[in-house]
């Protein structure tokens, strides 16, 4: 990288760090740097994750975002993005989240893949994902953004760890080959009220294709999906805003339920 790019990546990293420390959101990064590239944004994300690992946090997985055609069109992109999951981001099923520890959280229902062997790009297929998956589980992802009012471009969300916040895994565990993943139906409830419905085919046609895409994308950054990691394969429907007192439940056909409450 040129000195100019190194400086810009460092400045973006510092702006996001300051926002996290002060719990004050910041304007879009692309307002300050209109020509910010996605590659530079990933460099800023990796710098942030490296810093967190150095302070004692552990990487436990990855999340995939922008897997639906609707979200890709909204941001004017033609591919998903990804972020890192840390051990400090996991919340127990039926657990409680303190709303004031987040910025502007939203909740999504997803299918989680837990790996028992590494997946290394660049030619990973959905069949390879099946072979590497120990089990799948129902999951909630709490997406969050340090960018004011979610005014994000692809580069903004990538730099901000793909707008990762927290995640919750359900208690049920299933073999990936026992269930037809594209036909899984997910219903997301907020305080008992149905908010939206999604299906496994809503994420690139098949959740395993999302995981394969991730493994191949990570090859560009010399990153491997490791055995034991949790992979959130993408939101099956639109994210729903979370407010104090809200209880979210995602019910999946054949996969059971996962739940979390905000205080």
N, C-alpha and C positions, 0 to 999 in steps of 0.2 A: 504494500500500500504506500502511496505517496504521503509525504508529511502533511499535506493538506487534508487528505482523507483520515489519517491517523488523528489529527487534531479534531476533526468534525465528529468522528466516532467517540472520542474521549469526551467531548463536550455534551453530546447527546446522552451518554452514559451518566455524566455528572448531573444533568438536568433531571433525569429520571430518578436518580438516587436522592436528590434533594427533595423531589416531590414525595417520594416514599417516606422519607424521614420526617417531613413536615406535615404529611397528610393533606397537602394542598395540591390540587390538580394544576396542570400547566397547559398552555396553548399547544395546538398541534406542532409537532417537531417539523413538519413539512411547511409550516408558515415561516419558520426561521431558516430552514434549508429546503427550498422548493425542489431542488434537484437531488434530494436524498435518494440513494438507490436502495433497493431491497437488500442487496449484498452488504452494504454498509450498515443497514438496520440489523441484520443478523450478527454482524461483528459486535455491535453495541449490546445486543442481547447476550451473546456469549461472554462478553466482558462482565456483564452484570452477574451471570450465573457463576462464572469463575470466582468472582468476589464473594458470593454467598457460600460457595463450597469452601473457600479459604477460611471463612468464619465459622465453619462447623456444620453447615447444612449439607444434606446428601441428595443427589439426584436419584429419584425413584421412578422416573418415567418421562413421557412426552405427551403433549396434547396436539391434536390436529384441528386447525380452524379453517373456516371458509371452504367447507366441503360441499356446500349446496350451491347449485347454479344461481339461485336467487341472491345469496350473499356475495358470490363472485361478481355478479352483474352490478350489485350495489356499489362495490368498491372498484369496479372496472378492471378486474383481474381475471385470469383464466386458469388459476391453479390455487390449491390450498396454501396454508402456511403452518408453521409449527412453533411450539414453545416447550419449555422444560417444566417438569413437575418436581418439586422438592418435598422432602419429608415433612417440612413445616407447613405444607399446603394441604395435607390430608386431614379430613374431618371424619370422625366415626359416623357410621350409619345411625340415624335418629339423633345425631348430635346437635349442638347449638353453636351458632356463629354470632360473634359480636359485630353488629353492623357498623359501629363506629371505628372498627379496625380496617374497614375497607373504604373505597372511594364511591363508586356508583355501581354496585353489583347487580348482575343479572344471572338467571339460572337456566341451565339447559339440561336436557336428558340425553344420555349417550350410552353406547355400548363400550365397555372397557375390555381390552385384551391384556392378559397377563402372560408374559413370555417365559418359557423354560429353557430356551436356547437363543443365542444371538441371531440377529438378522442384519446382514451386511449387504449394502448395495454394491453395484448399480443395477442388477438385473433381478431383483426380488419380485416374485409374482404372488397373487392371492393364495395359490397353492402352497408356496413357501411359508406364508403367514400361518395357514392352517397347521402345517407341520411344526411350527415353532411355538405355537400357543398352548400354554398349559391349561388355561380355562378362560372363559369370558364371564362378565358380571355386569349387572345393571349399575349405572353411575349417574351422578349429577356433577356437572361442572359449574362452578360459580365464576363466571368471567367478570373481569373488573378492568378499569382503565384509569391510568394516571393522566390521560388526556381529557381536558375539559369537555363535558357534554358528549362524549363519545364521537367527537368530530375527527375521525381517523381515516387515513388512507392506508394502503397496505403497508407502506414503510413505517407509519406510525405504530400500527399494532404489532408488527414484527419486532421493532426495537423494544417495545413494552412487553416482551416475552409473550407475544401473541395474545395479549390481554388476559393472561392467566391470573386467576385469583386463588381459588381453593377447589378441592374435589372431594367427592364422597363415593365410596363403593358400597354397593349392597352386599348383603350377607350370602346370597345364593351364588353357587359356582357351577358352571356347566361346561361340558366339552364342546369345543367349537364345531365339531363334526356332527353333533347330535341335533342341531337346530338349523333351520333354513334362515340364515341371518337377514336376507333382503326382505322377507315377509314379516319380520318382527314388528309389532305395533307398539308404539310408546305413547302413553297419555300423560301429560304433565298437568298436575293439579296445584293450585295455589289456594290455601285455606279451604280445601275441599271442593273448589270450583275448577272445572276443566278449563284450562287455558289454551291448549293446543294439542294436536296429535301429529305424530310422525312415524315413518317406517324405515326399516333398514336400508331400503333402496334409495332413500333420500340423500345418502352420502356417497357420492360417486358411483351409485348403482349397487354398491356392496361395501359394508364396513371393512372387510379384509382388503379391498383395493386401496382404501385410505391408508392402512398400515403399510402396505407395499409401497405406495407413493412416498410415505415418510422415510422408509428405509433407503429408498433410492435417492431422495433429496438430501438426506443427511450424508450420503457418500461424498457429496460436493464439499462438505466441511470436515471430512475425516472423522465423522461421528458414527458410532454403531449402536443399534438398538440392542440392549444387553439382556441376558437372561435375568428374570426376576422383575423387569421393569413393567410398569403399568402404562398402557397406551390408550388414551382416550381418542376414539376413532372419529369423532365429529358429532355435532349437534343434529339430532333427528328432526328438530323443529325450531321455531324462533325462540330466542332468549326472552325471558320474562323478568321485568324489574322486581327486585327484592326490597322490601321495606321492613321496618322494625315490627316484630310480632308475626311476620309471615311464616307459614309452614308450607314447604314444598314437598310433593310426593310425585315420583315418576313411577308409573306402573307399566311393565313390559310384558307382553304376551310371551309365555315360556321362560321368562327370566326373573319374575318376581318384582319386588318394589325396592325403592331406595328413598330415604326421607331425610330432611334437615330443616331446622328452625332457626330463624333470625331473631336476635334480641337486641 
